[in-house]
Amino acid sequence: MKRSKSLLLLVGAGLLLSGGCKPLFDIRKAMYDQEKYEPLEATDFFGDRRSARPLIEGTVAQGQLKLDDHLYLGIEEVEPGEFTQAKSYPFEITADDLARGKERFEIYCSVCHGLSGNGNGMVVRRGYKWAPSFHSEKLRGMPPGYFFGVISNGYGDMQSYAHQVPVEDRWRITAYIQTLQRSQFATEQDLAAVEEAQAAAPADEETHASPEHADEHH
């Protein structure tokens, strides 16, 4: 008797489960097969038959409204409607910016232009076309906006690095390039200014530590 009741319960449970599966399956199938356009699927609703609609003219993604022409394009307005390559930087260049620019330069630029900017990078020494030297008279006379534009848009055989290098880092690389240029053509006034800055810098506390503390870390 007990065995018969157990069997009936199992049969009933099986019927309930089998009866509930079909509605659940239908719901899932309906969700999967709901009316929607698959990627690149055509439609007769629009005249051009494209189901994926083009963006409305002037649409800008959130966070991508680039109104600062100086920062994003490397140009400055000299007169209303008249622009020129920027002769200044869109933000103050600090020692940290130069350090970052040096790091990025050595990653992306030195392979062609060389660590010193002479145009004899590693790929050039392996047979690639000689890269322009930043120390030529022509390039030494170029404003920061020129170098920023070349990095952003490419020039000649050089590709654009806009996708690899963020906009701020392009300016930092530019600052480092101009630092390299100045290092090769430093004037007596430049050297005197460096010596004055070094003299004015605070002395290294560890270097001038008193004798009684000299062996504290040994």
C-alpha positions as CSV (number, residue, x, y, z in Angstrom):
1,M,0.0,0.0,0.0
2,K,2.8,2.4,1.0
3,R,4.6,1.5,-2.2
4,S,1.6,2.2,-4.3
5,K,1.2,5.7,-2.8
6,S,4.8,6.4,-3.5
7,L,4.4,5.3,-7.1
8,L,1.4,7.5,-7.5
9,L,3.2,10.5,-6.1
10,L,6.1,10.0,-8.5
11,V,3.7,9.7,-11.4
12,G,1.9,12.8,-10.4
13,A,5.1,14.8,-10.0
14,G,6.2,13.7,-13.4
15,L,2.9,14.8,-15.0
16,L,3.2,18.2,-13.3
17,L,6.8,18.7,-14.5
18,S,6.0,17.6,-18.0
19,G,3.0,19.8,-18.1
20,G,5.0,22.8,-17.0
21,C,7.9,22.5,-19.3
22,K,6.0,23.3,-22.5
23,P,4.8,26.7,-21.3
24,L,8.3,27.6,-20.1
25,F,9.7,26.5,-23.4
26,D,7.2,28.5,-25.3
27,I,8.1,31.6,-23.3
28,R,11.8,31.2,-23.9
29,K,11.2,30.5,-27.6
30,A,9.0,33.6,-27.9
31,M,11.7,35.7,-26.3
32,Y,14.3,34.3,-28.6
33,D,12.1,34.6,-31.7
34,Q,10.6,38.0,-30.8
35,E,10.3,40.5,-33.7
36,K,13.6,42.4,-33.9
37,Y,16.1,43.3,-36.5
38,E,19.3,41.3,-36.7
39,P,22.5,43.1,-37.5
40,L,22.5,44.4,-41.1
41,E,19.0,43.0,-41.7
42,A,17.1,44.9,-44.4
43,T,13.7,46.5,-43.8
44,D,10.9,47.9,-46.0
45,F,10.0,50.5,-43.4
46,F,12.7,53.0,-44.5
47,G,13.4,54.0,-48.0
48,D,17.1,53.0,-47.9
49,R,16.0,49.6,-46.4
50,R,18.6,49.9,-43.6
51,S,17.2,48.8,-40.2
52,A,20.3,50.3,-38.4
53,R,19.7,54.0,-38.6
54,P,22.6,56.5,-39.1
55,L,23.3,59.0,-36.4
56,I,21.5,62.3,-36.6
57,E,23.9,65.0,-37.9
58,G,25.7,66.7,-35.1
59,T,25.3,63.8,-32.6
60,V,28.2,63.7,-30.1
61,A,28.8,60.8,-27.8
62,Q,28.8,61.6,-24.1
63,G,32.2,62.8,-23.0
64,Q,33.4,63.4,-26.6
65,L,32.5,67.0,-27.1
66,K,35.9,68.4,-28.2
67,L,35.5,72.2,-28.3
68,D,39.0,73.1,-27.4
69,D,40.8,73.5,-30.8
70,H,44.1,74.3,-29.1
71,L,44.1,71.0,-27.1
72,Y,42.5,68.6,-29.6
73,L,43.7,70.1,-33.0
74,G,46.9,71.9,-32.1
75,I,45.7,75.2,-33.6
76,E,45.1,78.7,-32.3
77,E,42.8,81.4,-33.6
78,V,44.9,84.5,-34.4
79,E,42.0,86.4,-35.9
80,P,38.3,85.6,-36.1
81,G,38.1,82.6,-38.4
82,E,41.8,82.5,-39.0
83,F,43.9,79.7,-37.4
84,T,47.5,78.8,-37.2
85,Q,49.6,76.0,-35.7
86,A,49.7,76.5,-32.0
87,K,52.8,78.3,-30.8
88,S,52.1,77.4,-27.1
89,Y,50.9,74.5,-25.1
90,P,47.3,74.1,-24.0
91,F,48.4,73.3,-20.4
92,E,51.5,74.0,-18.3
93,I,54.3,71.6,-18.9
94,T,55.9,70.4,-15.7
95,A,58.8,68.1,-15.0
96,D,56.4,65.2,-14.6
97,D,54.9,66.0,-18.0
98,L,58.4,65.9,-19.5
99,A,59.2,62.6,-17.8
100,R,56.0,61.1,-19.2
101,G,56.7,62.6,-22.6
102,K,60.2,61.0,-22.6
103,E,58.7,57.6,-21.6
104,R,56.1,57.8,-24.5
105,F,58.7,59.1,-26.9
106,E,61.0,56.2,-26.2
107,I,58.1,53.7,-26.7
108,Y,56.5,55.1,-29.9
109,C,59.0,57.5,-31.5
110,S,62.6,56.3,-30.8
111,V,62.3,53.2,-33.0
112,C,62.4,55.5,-36.0
113,H,63.7,58.8,-34.8
114,G,66.3,57.5,-32.3
115,L,66.6,58.2,-28.6
116,S,68.3,61.5,-29.4
117,G,66.0,62.5,-32.2
118,N,68.6,62.3,-35.0
119,G,66.5,60.0,-37.1
120,N,68.7,56.8,-36.8
121,G,66.3,54.6,-34.7
122,M,66.6,50.9,-34.6
123,V,64.2,50.2,-37.5
124,V,66.2,52.6,-39.6
125,R,69.4,50.7,-38.8
126,R,67.6,47.6,-39.9
127,G,67.0,49.0,-43.4
128,Y,63.8,51.2,-43.0
129,K,63.7,54.6,-44.6
130,W,65.7,57.3,-42.7
131,A,63.5,59.3,-40.4
132,P,63.7,63.1,-40.2
133,S,66.0,64.5,-37.6
134,F,64.4,66.8,-35.1
135,H,67.6,68.8,-35.1
136,S,67.4,70.0,-38.7
137,E,67.1,73.8,-39.1
138,K,63.6,73.4,-40.5
139,L,62.2,71.3,-37.7
140,R,63.9,73.4,-35.0
141,G,61.9,76.3,-36.2
142,M,58.5,74.5,-36.0
143,P,56.0,75.4,-33.3
144,P,54.6,72.8,-30.9
145,G,51.3,72.6,-32.9
146,Y,53.3,71.2,-35.9
147,F,54.7,68.3,-33.9
148,F,51.3,67.6,-32.3
149,G,49.6,67.6,-35.7
150,V,52.1,65.2,-37.2
151,I,51.7,62.8,-34.2
152,S,47.9,63.1,-34.5
153,N,47.5,62.8,-38.2
154,G,50.7,61.2,-39.5
155,Y,53.0,62.7,-42.2
156,G,54.6,61.0,-45.2
157,D,55.5,57.4,-44.3
158,M,54.6,58.0,-40.7
159,Q,51.2,56.8,-39.6
160,S,48.8,58.6,-37.2
161,Y,49.4,57.8,-33.5
162,A,46.1,59.3,-32.4
163,H,44.7,55.8,-31.5
164,Q,47.7,54.7,-29.5
165,V,48.6,58.0,-27.8
166,P,46.0,60.0,-25.8
167,V,45.8,63.7,-26.7
168,E,47.6,65.0,-23.5
169,D,50.4,62.5,-24.1
170,R,50.9,63.9,-27.6
171,W,51.5,67.3,-26.1
172,R,53.9,65.8,-23.6
173,I,55.8,64.0,-26.4
174,T,56.0,67.3,-28.3
175,A,57.4,69.0,-25.2
176,Y,60.1,66.3,-24.9
177,I,61.0,66.7,-28.6
178,Q,61.5,70.4,-28.2
179,T,63.6,69.6,-25.1
180,L,65.8,67.3,-27.2
181,Q,66.1,70.1,-29.8
182,R,67.2,72.6,-27.2
183,S,69.6,70.2,-25.6
184,Q,71.5,69.9,-28.9
185,F,71.7,73.7,-29.4
186,A,71.9,75.0,-25.9
187,T,73.2,78.6,-25.5
188,E,75.5,79.9,-22.8
189,Q,72.5,81.5,-21.2
190,D,70.7,78.1,-21.1
191,L,73.7,76.5,-19.3
192,A,74.0,79.4,-16.9
193,A,70.3,79.1,-16.1
194,V,70.8,75.4,-15.4
195,E,73.7,76.1,-13.1
196,E,71.7,78.7,-11.2
197,A,68.8,76.3,-10.8
198,Q,71.1,73.6,-9.5
199,A,72.7,76.0,-7.0
200,A,69.3,77.2,-5.8
201,A,68.0,73.6,-5.3
202,P,67.9,72.4,-1.7
203,A,70.9,70.2,-0.7
204,D,70.3,66.5,-0.4
205,E,69.6,65.8,3.3
206,E,70.9,62.3,3.1
207,T,74.2,63.4,1.5
208,H,74.8,65.9,4.2
209,A,73.7,63.7,7.1
210,S,75.6,64.1,10.3
211,P,78.4,61.5,11.1
212,E,76.5,60.1,14.1
213,H,73.7,59.0,11.8
214,A,75.8,57.9,8.9
215,D,75.7,54.2,9.8
216,E,72.0,54.0,10.8
217,H,71.0,52.0,7.7
218,H,73.9,49.5,7.7
